[in-house]
Amino acid sequence: MADENDFHSGEIAAQERWQTTHIWDKARRTRLLMDHIPESFHERIENAPFFFLATSDNNGACDCSFKGGGPGIIQIIDQTRLAFPDFDGNGAFMSLGNILENPHVGMLFIDFTDGARLRVNGRASVHDDGAVKALFPDQPRVILVEIEQVVPNCAAHVPRLVPVAE
């Protein structure tokens, strides 16, 4: 659960500068900053057809990529671990290369039908064999994320989109 050190000094400075420290009292931090994925979110995440993955190299240069594949692209192992496959693409391995240098990742899930958003931050590792790889046996590699922070976001400002019938 959340504790007194949920925000780093830059976040605290921004909250003080723009007068939002009162919004983030202990009760709200405890409710909205979690170190696991609550059971109530599991089905939504496992049915997500895509998500966005943020990575950075060991110098802090960032990359954000779209990760698609349809429902089932995420497998929740337990409340503190999830996995997803790495599909063969253009062979640049920008996300995976960053993970190999710096395991910190951010994942953003957005449901454009109702505006629900969920951020998952953690430490990732790449598996091309073993038990984690076996979760997606037909894929060349699997990424395991050890969850450090889960932050649900409000639906404000998320456009509602209607899926096109195929």
C-alpha positions as CSV (number, residue, x, y, z in Angstrom):
1,M,0.0,0.0,0.0
2,A,0.9,3.6,-0.3
3,D,3.2,5.2,2.3
4,E,4.6,8.7,3.1
5,N,7.2,8.3,0.3
6,D,4.8,7.8,-2.6
7,F,6.0,10.9,-4.3
8,H,9.6,11.9,-5.2
9,S,11.0,15.4,-4.5
10,G,10.1,16.6,-8.0
11,E,6.5,15.5,-7.7
12,I,6.2,17.1,-4.3
13,A,7.8,20.3,-5.6
14,A,5.2,20.4,-8.4
15,Q,2.3,19.8,-6.0
16,E,3.5,22.6,-3.8
17,R,4.1,24.9,-6.7
18,W,0.7,24.4,-8.2
19,Q,-1.1,24.0,-4.8
20,T,-2.3,20.4,-5.1
21,T,-0.7,18.9,-1.9
22,H,-4.1,19.0,-0.2
23,I,-5.6,16.7,-2.9
24,W,-3.1,13.9,-2.0
25,D,-3.8,13.3,1.6
26,K,-2.9,9.9,3.1
27,A,-6.3,8.5,2.5
28,R,-6.3,9.3,-1.2
29,R,-2.7,8.1,-1.6
30,T,-3.6,4.8,0.1
31,R,-6.7,4.4,-2.2
32,L,-5.1,5.4,-5.5
33,L,-1.4,4.5,-5.3
34,M,-1.1,0.7,-5.1
35,D,1.8,-1.7,-5.3
36,H,-0.4,-4.5,-6.9
37,I,-3.2,-4.9,-9.3
38,P,-6.5,-5.4,-7.5
39,E,-8.6,-8.4,-8.5
40,S,-11.3,-6.0,-9.8
41,F,-8.9,-4.8,-12.5
42,H,-7.7,-8.3,-13.7
43,E,-10.4,-9.0,-16.3
44,R,-10.2,-5.5,-17.8
45,I,-6.4,-5.8,-18.2
46,E,-6.5,-9.3,-19.6
47,N,-9.2,-8.3,-22.1
48,A,-7.3,-5.1,-23.2
49,P,-6.6,-5.4,-26.9
50,F,-3.5,-3.0,-26.6
51,F,-1.5,-0.9,-24.2
52,F,1.3,1.7,-24.4
53,L,4.7,0.8,-23.1
54,A,7.2,3.4,-21.9
55,T,10.9,2.5,-21.5
56,S,14.2,4.4,-21.3
57,D,17.8,3.6,-21.8
58,N,20.4,3.8,-19.1
59,N,20.9,7.6,-19.9
60,G,17.2,8.3,-19.5
61,A,16.3,8.7,-23.2
62,C,12.7,7.7,-23.4
63,D,10.7,5.6,-25.9
64,C,7.0,4.9,-25.8
65,S,5.4,2.3,-28.1
66,F,2.1,0.8,-28.9
67,K,1.7,-2.8,-28.0
68,G,-1.2,-4.5,-29.7
69,G,-2.3,-8.1,-30.2
70,G,-5.9,-8.2,-29.1
71,P,-7.5,-9.5,-25.9
72,G,-5.2,-11.9,-24.1
73,I,-2.0,-9.9,-24.9
74,I,-1.6,-9.5,-21.1
75,Q,-1.5,-12.5,-18.7
76,I,-1.7,-11.6,-15.0
77,I,0.4,-14.1,-13.1
78,D,-0.6,-12.8,-9.7
79,Q,-1.3,-9.4,-8.1
80,T,2.3,-8.2,-8.5
81,R,3.4,-9.8,-11.8
82,L,2.1,-9.7,-15.3
83,A,3.5,-10.8,-18.7
84,F,3.1,-10.0,-22.3
85,P,4.6,-11.3,-25.6
86,D,7.1,-9.5,-27.8
87,F,6.0,-10.0,-31.3
88,D,8.5,-10.0,-34.1
89,G,8.4,-6.6,-35.9
90,N,11.0,-4.4,-37.6
91,G,13.9,-5.9,-35.6
92,A,15.0,-2.6,-34.0
93,F,14.2,-3.8,-30.5
94,M,13.9,-0.3,-29.1
95,S,11.7,-1.3,-26.1
96,L,13.6,-4.6,-25.4
97,G,17.0,-2.9,-25.8
98,N,15.9,-0.3,-23.3
99,I,14.7,-3.0,-20.9
100,L,18.0,-4.8,-21.1
101,E,19.8,-1.5,-20.0
102,N,17.1,-0.2,-17.7
103,P,14.4,-2.4,-16.4
104,H,12.0,0.4,-15.3
105,V,8.9,0.4,-17.4
106,G,5.5,2.2,-17.5
107,M,2.4,0.7,-19.0
108,L,-0.7,2.7,-19.8
109,F,-4.0,0.9,-20.4
110,I,-6.9,3.0,-21.9
111,D,-10.4,1.8,-22.6
112,F,-11.8,4.2,-25.1
113,T,-15.3,2.9,-24.7
114,D,-15.7,4.2,-21.2
115,G,-12.5,6.2,-20.6
116,A,-11.1,4.0,-17.9
117,R,-7.3,4.4,-17.5
118,L,-4.8,2.4,-15.5
119,R,-1.0,3.0,-15.2
120,V,1.2,0.2,-14.2
121,N,4.9,0.9,-13.3
122,G,7.5,-1.7,-12.5
123,R,10.6,-3.6,-13.4
124,A,10.7,-5.7,-16.6
125,S,12.8,-8.6,-17.7
126,V,13.0,-10.4,-21.1
127,H,12.5,-14.2,-21.3
128,D,13.2,-16.3,-24.4
129,D,13.0,-19.6,-22.6
130,G,11.7,-21.1,-19.3
131,A,8.5,-20.8,-17.4
132,V,7.7,-17.2,-18.3
133,K,8.3,-17.9,-22.0
134,A,5.9,-20.8,-21.8
135,L,3.1,-18.4,-21.0
136,F,3.1,-17.5,-24.7
137,P,4.7,-20.5,-26.4
138,D,4.1,-19.4,-29.9
139,Q,6.0,-16.0,-29.4
140,P,9.7,-15.5,-29.6
141,R,10.1,-13.6,-26.3
142,V,8.0,-12.7,-23.3
143,I,8.4,-9.7,-21.0
144,L,7.7,-10.2,-17.3
145,V,6.8,-7.1,-15.3
146,E,7.3,-7.1,-11.5
147,I,4.8,-4.4,-10.5
148,E,5.9,-1.6,-8.2
149,Q,3.0,0.9,-8.6
150,V,-0.5,0.8,-10.0
151,V,-2.4,4.1,-10.5
152,P,-6.0,4.2,-11.7
153,N,-6.9,7.5,-13.4
154,C,-10.2,9.2,-14.0
155,A,-11.9,9.1,-17.3
156,A,-11.8,12.8,-17.8
157,H,-10.4,14.0,-21.1
158,V,-10.4,10.5,-22.7
159,P,-12.3,10.6,-26.0
160,R,-15.0,7.9,-26.4
161,L,-14.3,5.9,-29.5
162,V,-16.5,3.3,-31.1
163,P,-14.8,0.1,-32.5
164,V,-15.3,-0.4,-36.2
165,A,-17.1,-3.6,-37.0
166,E,-14.9,-5.9,-39.0
